[in-house]
Amino acid sequence: MPRGFAHGFVVLSDHAIFAYKVDNYYSPECDRGLAWNDPDINIDWRIAEQDIKLSDKDTRQTTLANLRDTFQYGVNYYA
């Protein structure tokens, strides 16, 4: 997954292991995220909304429209 690309996943089984391959150390001040249910993106997660379980972090994400105001494209946040 290239830097700056949004990505997400849904687990449809009872158990899953998910691992990220990254090119740098985690930097909380550079972390960004999108609301899973952003109407502008309109992703069909193929799961009933009442069955969706989110991390605490994912419950606090903003919409893409709001994120555009806080993220500068082309800036190397990891330099």
C-alpha positions in Angstrom: 0.0 0.0 0.0 1.7 3.2 -1.1 1.9 6.1 1.4 -1.1 8.3 1.5 -3.5 5.7 0.1 -6.7 5.1 2.1 -7.4 1.4 2.8 -9.8 -0.5 4.8 -11.0 -4.1 5.4 -13.9 -6.0 6.8 -13.6 -9.4 8.4 -16.4 -11.8 7.6 -15.0 -14.8 9.6 -15.0 -15.3 13.4 -11.2 -14.8 13.5 -8.6 -12.9 11.4 -5.0 -11.9 11.6 -4.0 -8.7 9.8 -0.5 -7.4 9.5 0.8 -4.2 7.9 4.1 -4.1 6.0 5.4 -0.5 6.5 8.5 1.4 5.6 8.9 3.4 8.7 8.1 3.6 12.4 4.5 4.5 13.5 4.1 8.2 14.0 0.8 9.1 15.7 1.0 12.8 14.8 1.0 11.8 11.1 -1.8 9.2 11.4 -4.9 10.0 9.4 -8.1 8.1 8.9 -11.5 8.2 7.2 -14.9 7.5 8.6 -16.0 4.0 7.5 -19.4 5.3 6.7 -18.5 8.5 4.9 -21.5 9.1 2.5 -19.2 10.7 -0.1 -17.2 7.5 -0.4 -20.3 5.3 -0.1 -18.5 1.9 0.4 -20.8 -1.2 0.6 -19.0 -3.1 3.3 -21.4 -6.1 2.7 -22.2 -6.3 6.4 -25.1 -5.1 8.4 -24.4 -1.8 10.2 -25.4 -3.2 13.6 -22.8 -6.0 13.1 -19.9 -3.6 12.5 -17.3 -3.5 15.3 -14.8 -0.7 15.2 -11.7 0.1 17.2 -11.9 3.2 19.4 -9.6 5.0 16.9 -11.9 4.2 14.0 -15.0 5.5 15.8 -13.4 9.0 15.8 -12.4 9.3 12.2 -13.7 12.2 10.0 -15.1 12.4 6.5 -12.9 12.8 3.4 -14.2 16.3 3.0 -12.9 17.3 6.5 -9.7 15.4 6.1 -8.8 17.4 3.0 -8.5 20.4 5.2 -5.9 18.7 7.5 -3.8 16.7 5.0 -1.4 18.2 2.5 -0.9 16.0 -0.5 2.6 15.5 -1.6 4.1 16.3 1.8 6.5 13.7 3.1 5.3 13.4 6.7 8.0 10.7 7.4 11.1 12.7 6.3 
